[in-house]
């Protein structure tokens, strides 16, 4: 995360903080295949993988 632009980093931090309120937001998607126990949320061109 150290290499992310500051504007994106702030958006990622906000999205992660919001997971404590809504652990599965409507924008999250379940991964497929061997990673099917994981979910992802998209923030611009980046993805945050959640368990």
Secondary structure, 3 states (H helix, E strand, C coil): CCCCCHHHHHHHHHHHHHCCCCCCCCCCEECCHHHCCCEEEEECCEEEEEC
